[in-house]
């Protein structure tokens, strides 16, 4: 089902240079200049890159840790998995939002998203549960999706927790949107479950073989370059996996029976084709979609304090609130 207010499919004008606001163009130029001058992360050990990112020296500004965050642990396939949980403080909880962070499957932590997840919790009443899944190359595929699947099974059951489950949403950014989609497919295909009522998918990578926009982007470091994507996949897939396996590239999956989804992406994001291709296949499979396509937005521009980011985050809040209200009728 499609939620009321779902926008029409965008026309070509949305993707034109003329559609990019001057302030967005100037902001992108600042990012490109800063990251072009920054050291090449692939010359350093990934543990060092992760530490620098966590300290706020990565592509995105640091997010102050939420003082009310709780850490829950659940049994994983090989070790315990930490979950970073934020309960709404200004309103009663109305459900839960299972979140997977970005970082190309090789970096990132749940804590880096505290500011945005706190906002989401207060604006929607959803308890946010962010998964600290294992990272490549130390833990290549299928470690990350295995952890995400285990966390989803824990949340959707009554295994030693009191998380509200009247409404369940799932989502993430970049690699996190990929993992959210893979998790939905695993729950459906391996467990006969479709427990989530909405998916919030931000700038996801859905074809690890590389869509045209990824392959044609080139060296410009507007958060990510083509080389960055190739290196991410190289670290994640280490055993000659088929990139058209739906568990690796969900763009090739049977997408029937999945929840309504909001697909958000900027037109200056090298993953824009992934978003557009997946949204079209999602809709063709009979699932509801909403699109948030933002002229000139760079990769996960929602991580910056800009008017464009505020517009996108407000759409996510609205999408989830409408999904909650429709489910409760």
C-alpha positions as CSV (number, residue, x, y, z in Angstrom):
1,X,0.0,0.0,0.0
2,X,1.2,3.5,-0.7
3,X,0.8,6.1,2.0
4,X,-1.2,9.2,1.3
5,X,0.9,12.1,-0.1
6,X,3.3,9.8,-2.0
7,X,5.0,12.1,-4.6
8,X,4.9,11.3,-8.3
9,X,8.0,9.8,-10.0
10,X,10.4,12.8,-10.5
11,X,11.0,14.1,-14.0
12,X,14.3,14.9,-15.6
13,X,14.3,18.5,-14.3
14,X,15.0,17.3,-10.8
15,X,18.3,15.9,-11.9
16,X,19.5,18.9,-13.9
17,X,22.2,21.3,-12.8
18,X,19.7,24.1,-12.9
19,X,17.7,22.5,-10.1
20,X,20.6,22.7,-7.7
21,X,20.2,25.7,-5.3
22,X,23.2,28.0,-5.1
23,X,23.7,27.2,-1.4
24,X,23.8,23.5,-2.1
25,X,26.3,24.1,-4.9
26,X,28.5,26.1,-2.6
27,X,28.3,23.6,0.1
28,X,29.3,20.8,-2.2
29,X,32.3,22.8,-3.4
30,X,33.5,23.2,0.2
31,X,33.2,19.4,0.8
32,X,35.0,18.6,-2.4
33,X,37.9,21.0,-1.7
34,X,38.3,19.7,1.9
35,X,38.2,16.1,1.0
36,X,40.4,16.5,-2.0
37,X,43.1,18.0,0.3
38,X,42.6,15.4,3.0
39,X,44.9,12.3,3.3
40,X,44.0,9.3,1.2
41,X,42.3,7.0,3.7
42,X,43.4,3.9,1.8
43,X,47.0,4.5,2.7
44,X,46.3,3.9,6.3
45,X,45.3,0.8,8.3
46,X,41.5,0.8,8.7
47,X,41.6,0.7,12.5
48,X,43.3,4.0,12.4
49,X,40.8,5.4,9.9
50,X,38.0,4.3,12.2
51,X,39.5,6.0,15.2
52,X,39.9,9.3,13.2
53,X,36.3,9.0,12.0
54,X,35.0,8.4,15.5
55,X,37.0,11.5,16.7
56,X,35.3,13.7,14.1
57,X,38.1,13.8,11.5
58,X,36.2,11.9,8.8
59,X,33.9,13.1,6.1
60,X,31.0,14.0,8.4
61,X,30.9,16.3,11.5
62,X,31.1,14.5,14.8
63,X,27.8,13.7,16.6
64,X,28.0,14.2,20.4
65,X,27.1,11.0,22.3
66,X,23.6,10.9,23.7
67,X,23.8,10.9,27.5
68,X,20.7,8.7,27.7
69,X,21.8,6.0,25.3
70,X,21.5,2.4,26.7
71,X,23.6,-0.6,25.5
72,X,21.8,-3.9,25.2
73,X,23.5,-7.1,24.1
74,X,22.1,-10.0,22.2
75,X,23.5,-13.3,21.1
76,X,25.0,-13.3,17.7
77,X,26.1,-16.1,15.4
78,X,29.7,-15.9,16.7
79,X,29.7,-13.4,19.5
80,X,27.5,-11.0,21.4
81,X,26.1,-8.0,19.4
82,X,25.8,-4.6,21.0
83,X,22.7,-2.5,20.4
84,X,22.6,1.2,21.1
85,X,19.1,2.1,22.3
86,X,17.5,5.5,22.6
87,X,14.1,5.8,24.2
88,X,11.9,8.8,23.5
89,X,12.1,11.2,26.5
90,X,9.4,13.7,25.6
91,X,6.6,11.3,24.7
92,X,5.5,7.7,25.2
93,X,7.1,5.0,23.0
94,X,4.9,4.0,20.0
95,X,7.1,1.3,18.5
96,X,10.7,0.6,17.5
97,X,13.1,1.5,14.7
98,X,15.9,-1.0,13.9
99,X,18.8,1.0,12.5
100,X,22.0,0.1,10.7
101,X,24.8,2.6,10.4
102,X,26.7,3.4,7.2
103,X,30.4,3.3,6.5
104,X,30.9,1.0,3.5
105,X,30.7,-2.2,5.7
106,X,34.2,-1.3,7.0
107,X,33.8,1.6,9.4
108,X,31.2,3.5,11.4
109,X,29.5,3.0,14.7
110,X,26.0,3.4,16.1
111,X,27.0,6.3,18.3
112,X,27.9,8.4,15.3
113,X,24.2,8.7,14.6
114,X,23.0,9.7,18.1
115,X,21.9,13.2,17.1
116,X,19.8,12.1,14.2
117,X,18.4,9.1,16.0
118,X,17.5,11.2,19.1
119,X,15.6,13.5,16.8
120,X,13.8,10.6,15.2
121,X,12.9,9.1,18.6
122,X,11.4,12.4,19.8
123,X,9.6,13.2,16.6
124,X,8.0,9.8,16.0
125,X,7.9,8.1,19.4
126,X,10.0,5.2,18.1
127,X,12.6,3.6,20.3
128,X,15.7,3.5,18.1
129,X,17.8,0.4,18.2
130,X,21.1,0.7,16.3
131,X,23.2,-2.4,15.6
132,X,26.9,-2.6,16.2
133,X,27.5,-5.2,13.5
134,X,30.9,-6.7,12.7
135,X,33.0,-4.8,10.1
136,X,35.1,-6.0,7.2
137,X,37.8,-6.8,6.3
138,X,38.3,-8.5,9.7
139,X,34.8,-9.9,9.4
140,X,33.9,-10.1,5.7
141,X,30.5,-11.2,4.3
142,X,28.3,-12.7,5.6
143,X,29.3,-11.4,9.1
144,X,27.5,-8.1,8.9
145,X,24.2,-9.3,7.5
146,X,24.3,-12.3,9.9
147,X,24.5,-9.9,12.9
148,X,21.7,-7.7,11.5
149,X,19.5,-10.7,11.0
150,X,20.2,-11.8,14.6
151,X,19.3,-8.4,15.9
152,X,16.1,-8.3,13.9
153,X,15.0,-11.7,15.2
154,X,15.7,-10.5,18.8
155,X,13.7,-7.3,18.3
156,X,10.8,-9.0,16.7
157,X,10.6,-11.7,19.4
158,X,10.1,-11.5,23.2
159,X,13.6,-12.7,23.9
160,X,14.4,-10.9,27.2
161,X,13.4,-7.4,26.3
162,X,10.4,-5.1,26.6
163,X,10.8,-3.1,23.4
164,X,7.4,-1.9,22.1
165,X,6.5,-3.9,19.0
166,X,3.1,-2.5,18.0
167,X,4.9,-0.8,15.1
168,X,8.3,-1.8,13.7
169,X,10.3,0.2,11.2
170,X,13.8,-0.6,9.8
171,X,16.3,1.6,8.1
172,X,19.8,2.9,7.6
173,X,22.2,5.0,5.5
174,X,24.4,3.8,2.6
175,X,25.7,0.4,3.6
176,X,23.1,0.5,6.4
177,X,20.3,0.8,3.9
178,X,21.8,-2.2,2.0
179,X,21.9,-4.2,5.3
180,X,18.3,-3.1,6.2
181,X,17.1,-4.4,2.8
182,X,19.0,-7.7,3.1
183,X,17.6,-8.2,6.6
184,X,14.0,-7.7,5.3
185,X,14.7,-10.3,2.6
186,X,16.3,-12.8,5.1
187,X,13.4,-12.5,7.5
188,X,10.9,-13.2,4.7
189,X,12.8,-16.0,3.0
190,X,14.5,-17.8,5.9
191,X,11.9,-17.3,8.6
192,X,8.6,-16.6,6.9
193,X,8.4,-13.3,8.6
194,X,7.4,-9.8,7.5
195,X,7.2,-7.9,10.8
196,X,8.3,-4.4,9.7
197,X,5.7,-1.9,8.6
198,X,8.0,0.7,7.1
199,X,11.5,1.0,5.7
200,X,13.5,4.3,5.8
201,X,16.3,3.8,3.2
202,X,18.9,6.6,2.8
203,X,21.3,6.5,-0.2
204,X,21.6,2.8,-0.2
205,X,24.0,0.6,-2.2
206,X,21.9,-2.2,-3.7
207,X,24.1,-3.5,-6.5
208,X,27.6,-4.3,-5.3
209,X,28.7,-4.9,-8.9
210,X,28.3,-1.2,-9.5
211,X,25.4,0.7,-11.1
212,X,26.2,3.2,-13.9
213,X,26.3,6.2,-11.6
214,X,28.9,4.5,-9.4
215,X,31.1,3.3,-12.3
216,X,30.9,6.6,-14.1
217,X,31.4,8.9,-11.1
218,X,35.2,9.1,-11.2
219,X,37.7,10.5,-8.7
220,X,35.8,13.4,-7.3
221,X,35.7,13.0,-3.5
222,X,32.2,14.4,-2.8
223,X,32.1,12.2,0.3
224,X,32.7,9.1,-1.9
225,X,34.5,8.4,-5.2
226,X,34.3,5.4,-7.5
227,X,37.5,4.1,-6.0
228,X,36.1,4.3,-2.5
229,X,33.1,2.1,-3.6
230,X,35.4,-0.4,-5.2
231,X,37.6,-0.6,-2.1
232,X,34.6,-1.0,0.2
233,X,33.3,-4.0,-1.9
234,X,36.8,-5.4,-2.1
235,X,37.0,-5.5,1.7
236,X,33.5,-6.8,2.2
237,X,33.5,-9.6,-0.3
238,X,36.7,-11.7,0.0
239,X,35.7,-15.1,-1.3
240,X,34.7,-14.6,-4.9
241,X,31.0,-14.1,-4.2
242,X,28.6,-13.4,-7.0
243,X,27.6,-9.8,-6.9
244,X,24.3,-10.7,-8.4
245,X,23.4,-13.0,-5.5
246,X,20.4,-11.2,-3.9
247,X,21.9,-11.7,-0.4
248,X,24.8,-9.5,-1.6
249,X,23.0,-7.2,-4.1
250,X,19.3,-7.0,-3.1
251,X,18.5,-5.1,-6.3
252,X,18.4,-8.6,-7.9
253,X,16.0,-10.1,-5.3
254,X,12.3,-10.9,-5.5
255,X,11.0,-7.9,-3.7
256,X,7.4,-8.9,-3.2
257,X,5.8,-8.6,0.2
258,X,8.1,-5.9,1.6
259,X,6.9,-2.9,3.6
260,X,6.3,0.6,2.2
261,X,9.6,2.4,1.9
262,X,10.9,6.0,1.7
263,X,13.9,6.2,-0.6
264,X,16.0,9.3,0.0
265,X,19.0,10.4,-2.0
266,X,20.7,13.5,-3.4
267,X,21.3,13.8,-7.2
268,X,25.0,14.5,-6.6
269,X,25.4,11.1,-4.8
270,X,27.2,8.5,-6.8
271,X,24.6,6.0,-5.5
272,X,21.6,7.8,-7.1
273,X,21.1,5.0,-9.6
274,X,21.0,2.4,-6.8
275,X,18.2,4.4,-5.2
276,X,16.2,5.0,-8.4
277,X,16.6,1.4,-9.7
278,X,15.6,-0.1,-6.3
279,X,12.7,2.3,-5.8
280,X,11.3,1.3,-9.3
281,X,11.7,-2.4,-8.6
282,X,10.2,-2.0,-5.1
283,X,7.1,-0.3,-6.7
284,X,6.9,-2.9,-9.5
285,X,6.8,-5.6,-6.9
286,X,3.6,-4.1,-5.5
287,X,5.1,-2.3,-2.5
288,X,4.4,1.3,-1.5
289,X,7.2,3.8,-2.1
290,X,7.9,7.4,-1.3
291,X,10.8,9.3,-2.9
292,X,12.9,12.0,-1.4
293,X,15.2,13.1,-4.3
294,X,17.1,16.2,-3.5
295,X,18.8,18.3,-6.2
296,X,22.5,18.5,-5.7
297,X,22.6,16.6,-2.4
298,X,25.8,14.7,-1.8
299,X,26.2,11.3,-0.3
300,X,24.2,11.2,3.0
301,X,23.9,14.9,3.1
302,X,21.5,14.4,6.0
303,X,24.7,14.1,8.2
304,X,25.3,17.9,7.9
305,X,23.4,20.8,9.5
306,X,21.9,22.3,6.3
307,X,18.5,23.4,5.2
308,X,18.5,20.6,2.7
309,X,19.3,18.0,5.4
310,X,16.4,19.4,7.5
311,X,14.0,19.1,4.6
312,X,15.0,15.4,4.2
313,X,14.9,14.6,7.9
314,X,11.5,16.2,8.2
315,X,10.2,14.0,5.3
316,X,11.5,10.9,7.2
317,X,9.7,12.0,10.3
318,X,6.5,12.5,8.4
319,X,6.8,9.2,6.5
320,X,7.2,7.3,9.7
321,X,4.4,9.1,11.6
322,X,2.0,8.5,8.7
323,X,3.0,4.8,8.7
324,X,2.4,4.5,12.5
325,X,-1.0,6.2,12.2
326,X,-2.1,4.1,9.3
327,X,-1.0,0.9,11.1
328,X,-2.9,1.8,14.2
329,X,-6.2,2.4,12.5
